[in-house]
Amino acid sequence: MSAGDQTWSSARTSNLTERSAIALADAIRRREVTATQVLEAHLEVLERDRRRLNALVADDFAAARARAHEIDQQIADTALRGGALAELPPLVGVPFTVKESIALKGMPHTAGVPARRGLLATRSATAVQRLVDAGAIPVGVTNVSELGLWIESENPLCGRTVNPYDIRRTAGGSSGGEAAVVGSGGSPFGVAADIGGSIRVPALFCGVFGHRPSAGLVPSTGHWPRLTEAAQRLLALGVLTRRAEDLLPLLEIIAGPDGLDQQVVAMQLGDPAEVSLDGLTVTLVEDSSLRPIGRDLRDARERAAGALVAAGARVRVVSLPGWRTALLPFLTVLRGDGTQGTRVSALLGEAHGRLGTGGGHALPTRIALIAERLPLRATDRERFLVRASELAAELLEVIGDGVLLHPAHRTPAPRLRRTYGRPWLLTPAAVFNLAGVPVTEVPLGLSRAGLPVGVQIAAAAGADHLTIAVALELEAVFGGWGAPERL
């Protein structure tokens, strides 16, 4: 290869870790780059940041390389025969990562619980397998908070994940490892789960897009821990991406019944391209927090609202002081049926048959074990469950057929461990889980301190395409994700 050819080849592949998954698959399909080139570009970032971020906790690079080689050979053979390359799978050759609490065959599946050390998934979760069947290449699993319990990703098995924009700060949780690898450029997209903000808070902290789908849209088969039926309705498997154009295609691939998760029903997804922002009602919420939202995120929300007004939307402001008391109703639903025993202790008992506040568990796990031993009278439980239903109904009424903009947290990424013991920090994100509505976290640039800022976009149940349409508009205005500067 001549020097000129080498320069041209380098130019073709230099931005592979910035493109969307859809763009990468298209480039592979057109033979502009190979699946191997795409994979190696991302593995280079993952290897470079492995120790710095502690986000990727187990990998199968050898299998990924073998699969990329197979795809390259398949494409070459198809082209030689004059076959239709356009008919290759939609995600052909695109690498991706998976939150460790979601099963990826052959990879650890512990949710950070010490007693599950060494446990490997024997089959992939439904959502993961559907992506593999669509041509994507899994490369490994990413760090979580123990049992998915908190908004910082730290556990006794794998340690702590830090933020790619500032290693003194948290990447969020419980999908913090996933957000960190996507935010660093190491993965075009990842599979994650959200029960109280576990996709959206890490997406905010790491400057990427995160989508929590409508309840009942995506099977949670293959996620551990399994929850009580009531708590299971709060959980949704979704995606983290660096580009908004990937959100709907990925959702279309992973959505739909699998015959195993009985809460999933067939839904018709709309098309973001058919959404008109002209006349769209955009709601901003005030008076909703025990402590006020910080200036950086309030300003980001106002900028987002201004951009939507410029596109023809109408903004209104509503006061929802009832959200200040949403924590106990949310936790009561999460705790599940009181007759089934306490949630955390039961899960740990399932893992190793021994209970206690010690046992080498992470601090949020120990706090949860203590908290769930506090007595909850049947009358209080019923009152909190009624209030949870009221909050959900109120939220649906406020959203209507428009969208609601609200920060997922009160500040950009906090310093490490500064969130522990502060359960009220869950409220800005968790209230949406009560209603089962789709929510997309959208990056909106950086704060004065160089940390990602963003806003949640919520819509009515089943209107995932509407939040994604707004995300696409805001990305076009503000630029979306940008790779962090290397420290």
C-alpha positions as CSV (number, residue, x, y, z in Angstrom):
1,M,0.0,0.0,0.0
2,S,1.4,3.4,-0.9
3,A,1.6,6.4,1.4
4,G,-1.3,8.0,-0.3
5,D,-3.4,4.8,0.1
6,Q,-2.4,4.6,3.8
7,T,-3.6,8.2,4.4
8,W,-6.9,7.6,2.6
9,S,-7.4,4.4,4.6
10,S,-6.7,6.2,7.9
11,A,-9.2,9.0,7.0
12,R,-11.9,6.4,6.3
13,T,-11.5,4.7,9.7
14,S,-10.4,7.6,12.0
15,N,-13.9,8.5,13.1
16,L,-15.3,5.0,13.5
17,T,-15.7,5.5,17.2
18,E,-17.9,8.6,16.7
19,R,-20.4,7.3,14.2
20,S,-23.8,5.8,14.9
21,A,-24.5,2.1,14.8
22,I,-26.7,2.6,11.7
23,A,-24.0,4.5,9.9
24,L,-21.4,1.9,10.8
25,A,-23.5,-1.0,9.5
26,D,-24.2,0.9,6.3
27,A,-20.4,1.5,5.8
28,I,-19.7,-2.2,6.4
29,R,-22.5,-3.1,4.0
30,R,-21.1,-0.8,1.3
31,R,-17.6,-2.2,1.9
32,E,-16.3,1.2,2.8
33,V,-14.8,-0.4,5.9
34,T,-14.6,-3.9,7.2
35,A,-16.3,-5.3,10.3
36,T,-12.8,-6.0,11.6
37,Q,-11.8,-2.4,11.2
38,V,-14.9,-1.2,13.1
39,L,-14.3,-3.7,15.8
40,E,-10.6,-3.0,16.3
41,A,-11.2,0.7,16.5
42,H,-13.6,0.2,19.4
43,L,-11.5,-2.4,21.1
44,E,-8.6,0.0,21.1
45,V,-10.7,2.5,23.1
46,L,-12.0,-0.1,25.4
47,E,-8.4,-1.4,26.1
48,R,-7.1,2.2,26.6
49,D,-9.8,3.1,29.1
50,R,-10.2,-0.3,30.8
51,R,-8.2,0.5,33.9
52,R,-8.9,4.2,34.0
53,L,-12.7,3.8,34.0
54,N,-13.2,0.3,35.2
55,A,-16.4,0.1,33.0
56,L,-15.8,-3.1,31.0
57,V,-15.6,-5.9,33.6
58,A,-15.5,-8.9,31.3
59,D,-14.8,-9.4,27.6
60,D,-14.8,-12.0,24.8
61,F,-12.6,-10.1,22.3
62,A,-11.5,-13.4,20.7
63,A,-15.0,-14.5,19.8
64,A,-15.8,-10.9,18.6
65,R,-12.8,-10.9,16.3
66,A,-13.7,-14.3,15.0
67,R,-17.3,-13.2,14.3
68,A,-16.0,-10.0,12.6
69,H,-13.8,-12.1,10.4
70,E,-16.7,-14.3,9.5
71,I,-18.8,-11.3,8.5
72,D,-16.0,-9.9,6.4
73,Q,-15.6,-13.2,4.6
74,Q,-19.4,-13.4,4.1
75,I,-19.5,-9.9,2.6
76,A,-16.6,-10.7,0.3
77,D,-18.1,-13.9,-0.9
78,T,-21.5,-12.2,-1.4
79,A,-19.9,-9.4,-3.4
80,L,-17.9,-12.0,-5.5
81,R,-21.1,-13.8,-6.4
82,G,-22.9,-10.5,-7.2
83,G,-25.3,-11.0,-4.3
84,A,-27.4,-8.2,-2.7
85,L,-25.3,-6.7,0.1
86,A,-28.3,-4.5,1.0
87,E,-30.0,-7.5,2.3
88,L,-27.5,-8.1,5.0
89,P,-28.8,-7.7,8.6
90,P,-29.5,-4.1,9.8
91,L,-26.6,-4.1,12.4
92,V,-24.2,-6.2,10.5
93,G,-20.7,-6.1,12.0
94,V,-21.5,-3.4,14.7
95,P,-20.0,-4.1,18.1
96,F,-22.0,-3.5,21.3
97,T,-21.8,-4.0,25.0
98,V,-24.2,-5.3,27.7
99,K,-25.0,-4.3,31.3
100,E,-23.7,-7.2,33.4
101,S,-27.0,-7.8,35.1
102,I,-28.5,-8.7,31.6
103,A,-27.5,-12.1,30.4
104,L,-24.9,-12.4,27.6
105,K,-24.1,-16.1,27.0
106,G,-20.7,-17.1,28.4
107,M,-20.2,-13.9,30.3
108,P,-20.5,-13.2,34.1
109,H,-24.1,-12.6,35.2
110,T,-23.7,-11.7,38.9
111,A,-25.2,-8.2,39.3
112,G,-22.2,-7.6,41.5
113,V,-23.3,-10.0,44.3
114,P,-20.2,-11.7,45.8
115,A,-22.0,-15.1,46.2
116,R,-22.6,-15.2,42.5
117,R,-18.9,-14.9,41.7
118,G,-18.0,-17.1,38.7
119,L,-21.6,-17.5,37.6
120,L,-21.8,-17.3,33.8
121,A,-24.9,-16.8,31.7
122,T,-25.9,-20.0,29.9
123,R,-28.0,-18.1,27.3
124,S,-28.4,-14.5,26.3
125,A,-31.3,-12.3,27.3
126,T,-34.0,-12.0,24.7
127,A,-33.1,-8.4,23.9
128,V,-29.4,-9.2,23.5
129,Q,-30.1,-12.3,21.3
130,R,-32.3,-10.2,19.0
131,L,-29.4,-7.8,18.5
132,V,-27.0,-10.6,17.7
133,D,-29.5,-12.0,15.3
134,A,-29.6,-8.6,13.7
135,G,-25.9,-8.9,13.0
136,A,-24.4,-7.0,15.9
137,I,-21.3,-8.3,17.7
138,P,-21.2,-8.4,21.5
139,V,-17.8,-7.7,23.0
140,G,-18.4,-7.8,26.7
141,V,-20.3,-6.8,29.8
142,T,-20.2,-3.6,31.9
143,N,-20.2,-2.7,35.5
144,V,-23.3,-2.2,37.7
145,S,-24.2,-1.3,41.2
146,E,-24.7,-4.3,43.4
147,L,-28.2,-5.7,42.7
148,G,-28.8,-2.6,40.6
149,L,-29.7,-0.8,43.8
150,W,-28.1,2.6,43.4
151,I,-27.2,5.5,41.1
152,E,-23.4,4.8,41.4
153,S,-21.9,1.7,39.8
154,E,-19.9,0.0,42.5
155,N,-19.9,-3.5,43.9
156,P,-17.6,-5.9,45.8
157,L,-16.8,-8.0,42.8
158,C,-15.7,-5.4,40.3
159,G,-15.1,-2.2,42.2
160,R,-16.2,1.3,41.1
161,T,-16.7,2.8,37.7
162,V,-15.8,6.4,37.2
163,N,-16.9,9.1,34.8
164,P,-15.1,9.4,31.4
165,Y,-15.3,13.2,31.6
166,D,-13.9,13.4,35.1
167,I,-12.6,10.3,36.9
168,R,-13.2,12.0,40.3
169,R,-17.0,11.7,39.6
170,T,-19.5,8.9,39.3
171,A,-20.6,7.5,36.0
172,G,-24.1,6.9,37.5
173,G,-25.9,3.7,38.1
174,S,-27.0,1.1,38.0
175,S,-26.0,1.1,34.3
176,G,-22.9,3.3,34.9
177,G,-20.5,0.9,33.2
178,E,-22.6,0.9,30.1
179,A,-22.9,4.6,30.0
180,A,-19.2,5.0,30.6
181,V,-18.1,2.8,27.6
182,V,-20.6,4.4,25.3
183,G,-19.6,7.9,26.5
184,S,-15.9,7.2,26.1
185,G,-16.4,6.0,22.5
186,G,-15.7,2.4,23.3
187,S,-19.1,1.1,22.2
188,P,-21.6,2.5,19.6
189,F,-24.5,1.4,21.9
190,G,-25.3,-0.8,24.8
191,V,-28.2,-2.7,26.4
192,A,-29.2,-1.6,29.8
193,A,-32.1,-1.7,32.3
194,D,-34.0,1.0,34.1
195,I,-36.2,0.6,37.2
196,G,-35.8,4.0,38.8
197,G,-33.5,6.0,36.5
198,S,-30.8,3.4,35.9
199,I,-30.5,4.2,32.2
200,R,-31.3,8.0,32.3
201,V,-29.1,9.1,35.2
202,P,-25.9,7.4,33.8
203,A,-26.8,8.8,30.4
204,L,-27.0,12.3,31.9
205,F,-23.7,11.9,33.8
206,C,-21.8,10.4,30.8
207,G,-23.3,12.7,28.1
208,V,-25.0,10.1,25.9
209,F,-28.6,9.2,24.8
210,G,-30.6,6.8,27.0
211,H,-34.0,5.5,26.3
212,R,-36.3,3.8,28.8
213,P,-39.1,2.3,26.7
214,S,-42.8,2.2,27.4
215,A,-43.8,-0.5,29.9
216,G,-44.6,-3.8,28.2
217,L,-42.6,-3.0,25.1
218,V,-39.3,-4.9,25.6
219,P,-39.0,-8.3,27.3
220,S,-36.9,-8.3,30.5
221,T,-36.2,-12.0,30.1
222,G,-32.6,-12.6,31.1
223,H,-32.4,-9.8,33.6
224,W,-31.3,-10.6,37.1
225,P,-32.4,-10.0,39.8
226,R,-36.0,-10.9,38.9
227,L,-38.5,-8.9,40.9
228,T,-42.0,-9.3,42.3
229,E,-44.8,-8.8,39.8
230,A,-45.6,-5.3,41.0
231,A,-41.9,-4.2,41.0
232,Q,-41.4,-5.9,37.6
233,R,-43.7,-3.3,36.1
234,L,-41.2,-0.6,37.0
235,L,-38.4,-2.3,35.1
236,A,-37.7,-1.7,31.4
237,L,-34.8,-2.9,29.3
238,G,-33.6,-0.2,26.9
239,V,-30.6,1.2,25.2
240,L,-27.8,3.7,25.6
241,T,-26.4,5.3,22.4
242,R,-24.0,8.0,21.3
243,R,-26.3,9.1,18.4
244,A,-30.0,9.7,18.5
245,E,-30.6,8.1,15.1
246,D,-29.9,4.7,16.6
247,L,-32.7,4.9,19.2
248,L,-35.7,3.8,17.2
249,P,-34.0,1.2,15.0
250,L,-32.6,-0.5,18.1
251,L,-35.9,-0.3,19.8
252,E,-37.6,-1.9,16.9
253,I,-35.2,-4.8,17.0
254,I,-35.5,-5.6,20.7
255,A,-39.3,-4.9,21.1
256,G,-42.1,-7.4,21.1
257,P,-43.3,-10.5,23.0
258,D,-41.0,-13.4,23.5
259,G,-43.5,-15.8,25.1
260,L,-41.6,-15.7,28.4
261,D,-42.1,-12.2,29.8
262,Q,-45.9,-12.1,30.3
263,Q,-46.0,-8.4,30.8
264,V,-44.9,-7.7,27.2
265,V,-47.5,-7.0,24.5
266,A,-47.3,-6.3,20.8
267,M,-47.2,-2.5,20.2
268,Q,-47.0,-0.6,17.0
269,L,-44.1,1.9,17.1
270,G,-44.6,5.2,15.4
271,D,-42.2,7.0,13.1
272,P,-40.2,10.0,14.4
273,A,-40.0,11.3,10.9
274,E,-43.8,11.8,10.9
275,V,-43.8,13.9,14.1
276,S,-44.4,17.6,13.7
277,L,-43.0,19.8,16.4
278,D,-45.2,22.7,15.2
279,G,-47.9,23.1,17.9
280,L,-46.5,20.4,20.2
281,T,-47.2,21.1,23.8
282,V,-44.0,21.0,25.9
283,T,-44.5,21.0,29.7
284,L,-41.9,22.1,32.2
285,V,-42.4,21.1,35.9
286,E,-41.7,23.4,38.8
287,D,-41.9,23.0,42.6
288,S,-41.3,19.2,42.3
289,S,-38.1,18.7,44.3
290,L,-37.2,18.7,47.9
291,R,-34.1,20.6,46.9
292,P,-34.1,22.8,43.8
293,I,-32.6,21.6,40.6
294,G,-29.1,23.1,40.1
295,R,-28.4,26.0,37.8
296,D,-26.6,23.9,35.1
297,L,-29.4,21.5,34.5
298,R,-32.1,24.2,34.8
299,D,-30.3,26.2,32.2
300,A,-30.0,23.2,30.0
301,R,-33.7,22.5,30.2
302,E,-34.5,26.1,29.3
303,R,-32.2,25.9,26.3
304,A,-33.9,22.7,25.2
305,A,-37.4,24.3,25.6
306,G,-36.2,27.4,23.6
307,A,-35.0,25.2,20.8
308,L,-38.4,23.4,20.6
309,V,-40.2,26.8,20.6
310,A,-38.1,27.8,17.7
311,A,-39.3,24.6,16.0
312,G,-42.9,25.7,16.6
313,A,-43.7,24.0,19.9
314,R,-45.7,25.7,22.7
315,V,-44.2,25.7,26.2
316,R,-46.2,25.7,29.5
317,V,-45.1,25.5,33.1
318,V,-47.0,23.5,35.7
319,S,-46.5,23.1,39.5
320,L,-46.3,19.6,40.8
321,P,-45.4,19.8,44.5
322,G,-46.8,16.3,45.0
323,W,-43.6,14.9,43.4
324,R,-41.8,15.9,46.5
325,T,-43.4,13.0,48.4
326,A,-43.0,10.4,45.5
327,L,-40.1,8.5,47.1
328,L,-42.0,6.4,49.6
329,P,-44.8,5.4,47.1
330,F,-42.1,4.4,44.6
331,L,-40.1,2.4,47.2
332,T,-43.3,0.7,48.4
333,V,-44.1,-0.5,44.8
334,L,-40.4,-1.6,44.4
335,R,-40.6,-3.5,47.7
336,G,-43.5,-5.6,46.3
337,D,-46.0,-7.7,48.1
338,G,-45.4,-7.5,51.9
339,T,-46.3,-11.2,52.2
340,Q,-43.3,-12.2,50.1
341,G,-40.7,-11.1,52.5
342,T,-38.3,-8.3,52.0
343,R,-36.9,-7.7,48.6
344,V,-33.1,-7.3,49.1
345,S,-32.7,-10.0,51.8
346,A,-34.8,-12.4,49.7
347,L,-32.5,-11.8,46.7
348,L,-29.4,-12.2,48.7
349,G,-30.9,-15.4,50.2
350,E,-31.5,-16.7,46.7
351,A,-27.9,-16.0,45.9
352,H,-26.2,-17.6,48.9
353,G,-28.7,-18.6,51.6
354,R,-27.2,-16.3,54.2
355,L,-28.4,-12.9,55.3
356,G,-27.1,-9.9,57.2
357,T,-26.0,-6.4,56.8
358,G,-22.4,-7.3,56.4
359,G,-21.0,-10.1,54.2
360,G,-18.9,-7.8,52.1
361,H,-21.8,-6.0,50.4
362,A,-21.7,-2.5,49.0
363,L,-22.8,0.3,51.2
364,P,-26.1,0.9,49.3
365,T,-27.0,-2.8,49.8
366,R,-26.3,-2.6,53.5
367,I,-28.4,0.5,53.8
368,A,-31.2,-1.2,51.9
369,L,-31.0,-4.3,54.1
370,I,-31.4,-2.1,57.2
371,A,-34.2,0.1,55.7
372,E,-36.3,-2.9,54.6
373,R,-36.3,-4.3,58.1
374,L,-38.2,-1.2,59.3
375,P,-41.8,-2.2,59.9
376,L,-44.4,-1.0,57.3
377,R,-48.0,-1.2,58.6
378,A,-50.5,-2.6,56.2
379,T,-52.5,0.7,56.3
380,D,-49.4,2.7,55.4
381,R,-48.5,0.3,52.6
382,E,-51.9,0.6,51.1
383,R,-51.8,4.4,51.4
384,F,-48.5,4.6,49.6
385,L,-49.7,2.3,46.8
386,V,-52.7,4.4,46.3
387,R,-50.5,7.5,46.2
388,A,-48.3,5.8,43.6
389,S,-51.3,5.3,41.4
390,E,-52.3,8.9,41.9
391,L,-48.9,10.1,40.9
392,A,-48.9,8.0,37.8
393,A,-52.3,9.3,36.8
394,E,-51.3,12.9,37.5
395,L,-48.2,12.5,35.3
396,L,-50.1,11.0,32.4
397,E,-52.6,13.9,32.6
398,V,-49.9,16.5,32.6
399,I,-48.1,15.0,29.6
400,G,-51.3,14.5,27.6
401,D,-50.4,14.2,23.9
402,G,-47.3,16.3,24.2
403,V,-43.9,15.9,26.0
404,L,-42.6,16.8,29.4
405,L,-39.0,18.1,30.0
406,H,-37.4,17.4,33.3
407,P,-33.8,16.9,34.6
408,A,-33.0,13.3,35.6
409,H,-30.9,14.5,38.6
410,R,-30.5,17.8,40.4
411,T,-26.9,18.3,39.3
412,P,-24.4,17.0,36.7
413,A,-22.3,14.0,37.8
414,P,-21.5,14.3,41.5
415,R,-18.2,13.3,43.1
416,L,-17.8,9.7,43.9
417,R,-19.9,8.4,46.8
418,R,-21.6,11.8,47.4
419,T,-25.0,10.3,46.6
420,Y,-24.9,7.5,49.2
421,G,-27.6,7.6,51.9
422,R,-29.7,10.2,49.9
423,P,-32.6,8.2,48.5
424,W,-34.5,11.3,47.6
425,L,-32.1,11.8,44.7
426,L,-34.0,9.0,42.9
427,T,-37.2,11.1,42.6
428,P,-36.6,13.1,39.4
429,A,-36.2,10.0,37.4
430,A,-38.1,7.3,39.3
431,V,-41.5,9.1,39.2
432,F,-41.7,8.3,35.4
433,N,-41.3,4.5,36.2
434,L,-44.5,4.6,38.2
435,A,-46.4,5.7,35.1
436,G,-44.6,3.3,32.7
437,V,-44.0,6.0,30.1
438,P,-41.2,6.2,27.6
439,V,-38.4,8.6,28.5
440,T,-35.4,9.7,26.5
441,E,-32.4,11.3,28.1
442,V,-30.8,13.8,25.7
443,P,-27.3,15.3,26.1
444,L,-27.1,19.0,25.7
445,G,-23.4,19.9,25.9
446,L,-21.2,20.6,28.9
447,S,-21.5,22.6,32.1
448,R,-19.2,25.4,33.1
449,A,-17.1,22.7,34.9
450,G,-16.9,20.6,31.7
451,L,-19.5,17.9,32.8
452,P,-22.3,16.7,30.6
453,V,-25.7,18.2,31.0
454,G,-29.0,17.1,29.5
455,V,-32.7,16.7,30.0
456,Q,-35.3,13.9,30.1
457,I,-38.0,13.9,27.4
458,A,-41.2,12.0,28.5
459,A,-44.3,11.2,26.5
460,A,-47.5,9.2,26.9
461,A,-47.2,5.4,27.1
462,G,-46.6,3.9,23.7
463,A,-45.4,7.2,22.2
464,D,-41.7,6.3,22.2
465,H,-41.3,7.7,18.7
466,L,-42.4,11.2,20.0
467,T,-39.6,11.4,22.7
468,I,-37.1,10.1,20.0
469,A,-38.3,12.8,17.5
470,V,-37.6,15.5,20.1
471,A,-34.2,13.9,20.8
472,L,-33.3,14.1,17.1
473,E,-34.3,17.7,17.0
474,L,-32.3,18.6,20.1
475,E,-29.3,16.7,18.8
476,A,-29.5,18.7,15.5
477,V,-29.5,22.0,17.5
478,F,-27.0,21.2,20.3
479,G,-24.8,18.5,18.7
480,G,-25.5,15.6,21.1
481,W,-22.7,13.5,22.4
482,G,-19.1,14.6,22.1
483,A,-16.1,12.4,23.0
484,P,-14.4,13.5,26.3
485,E,-10.9,14.9,26.2
486,R,-8.3,12.4,27.4
487,L,-6.9,13.0,30.9
